[in-house]
Amino acid sequence: CPSDLIVTAPGHEPPAAALLTQSGGALVRDFTLAGSGALSGIVRSAGQGGVALAGAKVVVSDRSGRVVASAVTSGDGAFTVEGAPAGRYALTATASGHLPARRDVELNGHAGTTQLTLPLEREAHGFVRAPGGAPMPGISVTAASASGEIVASATTDAVAQAGQPVPAV
């Protein structure tokens, strides 16, 4: 009678095998467990002297964007993610008051370490007024990096005020 046998253990990829058994006979099958990917590291702020960020969310996602592991950093900014099968992934960290940071990582069954530094998020606020001082609602305001990349945009409201989080440049 055919059956499937799956072997699981924490920190290892589960191997599986299709077995064909005969009644009354004992079956012996050995399995070698391959290690799953584990990654530890620290999430830091690009500002504030590189202080470690407690409570940052760390996500490991595959090429299709599916989350395969996640963690939240401890008080010293440290994290460990485990359980993802060996392979290439995107590691992304997010924290309040900071822009996300991402890097490609390879999990290969051995413990790896990394560090992610999150840029500070700043807010720019201001008013757009006509030469006579009248408010100008509906005006587009765009922030660009030194290389010309658009990093934020907003449209002035009814009192001609615009506000938008932008990365520190």
Solvent accessible surface area in square Angstrom, and as a share of the most:
residue,aa,sasa,rsa
1,C,111,0.67
2,P,109,0.68
3,S,55,0.35
4,D,114,0.59
5,L,71,0.35
6,I,109,0.55
7,V,42,0.24
8,T,99,0.58
9,A,33,0.26
10,P,133,0.84
11,G,43,0.42
12,H,73,0.33
13,E,51,0.23
14,P,81,0.51
15,P,35,0.22
16,A,69,0.54
17,A,13,0.10
18,A,86,0.67
19,L,22,0.11
20,L,134,0.67
21,T,47,0.27
22,Q,149,0.66
23,S,121,0.78
24,G,94,0.90
25,G,52,0.50
26,A,105,0.81
27,L,91,0.45
28,V,129,0.74
29,R,124,0.45
30,D,125,0.65
31,F,54,0.23
32,T,127,0.74
33,L,58,0.29
34,A,57,0.45
35,G,26,0.25
36,S,9,0.06
37,G,0,0.00
38,A,24,0.19
39,L,9,0.04
40,S,40,0.26
41,G,10,0.10
42,I,55,0.28
43,V,0,0.00
44,R,75,0.27
45,S,0,0.00
46,A,62,0.48
47,G,15,0.14
48,Q,120,0.53
49,G,88,0.84
50,G,23,0.22
51,V,71,0.41
52,A,28,0.21
53,L,20,0.10
54,A,64,0.49
55,G,50,0.48
56,A,0,0.00
57,K,90,0.38
58,V,0,0.00
59,V,31,0.18
60,V,0,0.00
61,S,18,0.12
62,D,33,0.17
63,R,199,0.73
64,S,100,0.64
65,G,52,0.50
66,R,149,0.54
67,V,84,0.49
68,V,30,0.18
69,A,14,0.11
70,S,56,0.36
71,A,21,0.16
72,V,96,0.55
73,T,6,0.04
74,S,56,0.36
75,G,67,0.65
76,D,91,0.47
77,G,0,0.00
78,A,36,0.28
79,F,9,0.04
80,T,69,0.40
81,V,4,0.02
82,E,116,0.52
83,G,49,0.47
84,A,1,0.01
85,P,63,0.39
86,A,52,0.41
87,G,26,0.25
88,R,115,0.42
89,Y,21,0.08
90,A,13,0.10
91,L,0,0.00
92,T,38,0.22
93,A,0,0.00
94,T,58,0.34
95,A,20,0.16
96,S,113,0.73
97,G,40,0.39
98,H,20,0.09
99,L,43,0.21
100,P,81,0.51
101,A,17,0.13
102,R,150,0.55
103,R,102,0.37
104,D,80,0.42
105,V,15,0.09
106,E,103,0.46
107,L,6,0.03
108,N,85,0.44
109,G,26,0.25
110,H,135,0.60
111,A,93,0.72
112,G,26,0.25
113,T,118,0.69
114,T,23,0.14
115,Q,80,0.36
116,L,5,0.02
117,T,64,0.37
118,L,0,0.00
119,P,49,0.31
120,L,24,0.12
121,E,63,0.28
122,R,129,0.47
123,E,107,0.48
124,A,56,0.43
125,H,117,0.52
126,G,32,0.31
127,F,109,0.45
128,V,41,0.23
129,R,119,0.44
130,A,29,0.22
131,P,149,0.94
132,G,82,0.79
133,G,38,0.37
134,A,55,0.43
135,P,65,0.41
136,M,69,0.31
137,P,75,0.47
138,G,55,0.53
139,I,61,0.31
140,S,82,0.53
141,V,61,0.35
142,T,71,0.41
143,A,34,0.26
144,A,57,0.44
145,S,25,0.16
146,A,117,0.91
147,S,103,0.67
148,G,51,0.49
149,E,114,0.51
150,I,118,0.60
151,V,48,0.27
152,A,12,0.09
153,S,62,0.40
154,A,20,0.16
155,T,87,0.51
156,T,6,0.04
157,D,71,0.37
158,A,86,0.67
159,V,86,0.49
160,A,0,0.00
161,Q,67,0.30
162,A,11,0.08
163,G,34,0.33
164,Q,65,0.29
165,P,49,0.31
166,V,20,0.12
167,P,23,0.14
168,A,45,0.35
169,V,146,0.84
